[in-house]
Structures are given as structure tokens and as C-alpha cells.
Amino acid sequence: MPIFRPPESICLLRLSALGDVTHVLPLVHTLKTGLPNATLTWVIGKAERRLLDGLPGVRFVEYDKSSGLAGMRALRRTLATRFDVLLQLQVSARANLLSAFIPARRRIGYDRARSKEGHGLFINERIPDRPGLHVLDVIGSFCEPLGLKRQDVVWNLPVPPEAHAWARAQWPDDGRRTLMISPCSSHPLRNWRAERYAALATHAQAQGWRVVLCGGRSTLERDTGDAILAAMPGRAEVLDLIGKDTLKQLPALLARADLLVTPDSGPMHIANAMGTRVLGLHAATNPARSGPYSDRRFCVDRYDDAARKYCGKPASALKWGTKIEVEGVMDLITVEDAIAAFERFRTSGL
């Protein structure tokens, strides 16, 4: 659609999850740079708001997923305006329905190949259909119907000075390199075995590295951390920070690591945004689509093996974005795979 005047008000709808809202930040930077006079409103989830609170030039409106239709009606009253543009960045049924409570003249959504859950019923424009893109690049293309083109990828996660100060206080700047382990995804079938993390961590210790555990306050994360420690001869040397940071402190903590090992998870993408290299563990998901955006050289990629074993065809024959979240899929990643990836980083000169 030709643009006769620049939009004065833009609403972004992306509720979750932590990694995905991180992928939206380069789009926000493009919009702020290309349309400096437009107001930006972002309808977002509660935890994601805590992570991004303080982002300059963006008004956040929080939606509680547990509030149902009553919360959607309340959101409509809170917005109290009609936007020039809605960027509908999420295709879940909840997000699609919620978008109906956001009045906008132009309602831009995903291409037909990426649409689901009735997404097409809630939009009147679509982004270009380009297969085979990373999630961040797909989200970045939402600026194109507005006459913009994303150039640089800029995150600028808002991390306050006190969060960096807290992270600096957790271990000394003594010259030792640090391997951080964030062992759990919110999707349990993407998670690797605790004893395998322990074997990788023990190898890193043998090379003189400091090992740090991090994670949230869930029972799964605490139990996984305890199992890793129990399997390590050098457990006394491990710094266990699981459950001890806040969402504002997490990016600062990840930024202090030399290398993060994690499955496909929010911390993977937050670390990438903070400039930390990631040893991503991929079998259930395709790293080319959802791995660390800036540098995937140190990832373990067993996605094709998973496709052949569980889907009966190579990864190239699967629909782009197919997740192979089945019991046992992460066992395709061996300790040797992870140690080899660690050694690629250790000897890379980075």
C-alpha cells in the first residue's frame, strides 16, 4: 500500500516470550530512526515488560494473559486511541483475539505461510513472504510496509547501572575466562541432561575456566542446577546463581560471561543481544531460524539428525520453523559435541 503520509502513531503487539521480544528491539530501533515523529506503543506481557522497562521512546501497555476477555476490554479502555498502524507481531490465538481490541487503520501481520490461529482475520496487510529467514529478520521486515528498510541490527537492551554493578560483584575480574550455563528452556523437551552439562563444565574447569550456573526461580531450574552440581567433582568451585538475579540483572550477568551454554531459550537471545557468544544446543529447533542471531559458529546442530530420526526426512524437507520437541530428541547431542563446540570457541581467539 502506498504511504501518503508517515504514520503518527504505531502500536506493536508482541506479548511473549523473553527471547522473542528481544528480537523486536532492532525493529523498534528502525522505527525510531526512520519515523522519529511517530509515537510507539507496545502491548506486552508482564515478565517481558520487566525485562524491557526503561526502553527510550516506547510506551509499554501491559497485558496479563490470565485476565482473559476482561483484560482485553480493560486494555481497550487504557489505549483510548486509534492508531495509524498496528504491527501484529504474534500469531497465537490469544494475541490474534487481543488485536481485535486495538483499533488501527492499518493492521500489518505475517505473510500467509507464517499465519495460523486465524491470523488473517485480524489484519489487512501482510509482510513480504520470504522463506528461510531467522526469526529476527522476519520481525525486522515489519518496517517495510511503512516504507523503511532495516539496516543495522541494534538491540540497546535497557540495563540500569545498578544491574551492571550487581553483576560485577558476583566474581572478581581476575583474568579467568567464564563459562556460564543456563540449563533450562521454558520448553522442557529442548533441555539437555544435567550429567552432560556437568561433563562439559568439568572439561571447562580443566582448562582453567570459571563455571557459573544461572537460571530462574522455578523448581525445574533449581532441580536441574542441583543435578549438575551433584555430578561434578569440582562442584565446590562452581558459582551457583540460579534464582538469585532479577530480569534486569540477567542481561548484565550474561554480558560478563565469555561463553554461554544453553538450549534454545530466552537467555540465549538476551546473551546474544549483550554481545556474549553462545554455545547453543540445537536438536529440537533449527539454529538457522532461532539460534543466536549474531554468531552461530559455536552452536551444536543436530536438527537434521532429529528430522531424519523423528520425521523420516531431512531437515531441508521440513516446513521452515518445524519444531521437533519429542522425548529424547536432545539426547542426539553428545558430550563430545558440546566439548568440540567449546574448544572451537576456546581456540578461536575471541
Buried (B, 14 or more C-beta within 10 A) or exposed (E): EEEEEBBEBBBBBBBBBBBBBBBBBBBBBBBBBBBEEBBBBBBBBEBBBBBBBEBEEBEBBBBEBEEEEEBBEBBBEEBEEEBBBBBBBBBBEBBBBBBEBBBBEBBBBBBEEBBEBEBBEBBEBBBEEEEEBBBBBBBBBBBBBBEBEBEEBBBEBBBEEEBBEBBEEBBEEEEEBBBBBBBBBBBEBBBBBBEBBBBBBBBBBEEEBBBBBBBBEEEBBBEBBBBBBEBBEBBEEBBBBBBBBEBBBBBBBBBBBBBBBBBBBBBBBBBBBBEBBBBBBBBBBBBBBBBBBBBBEBBBBBBBBBBEBBBEEEBEEBEBBBBBBBEEBBEBBEBEBBBEBBEBBBEEEE
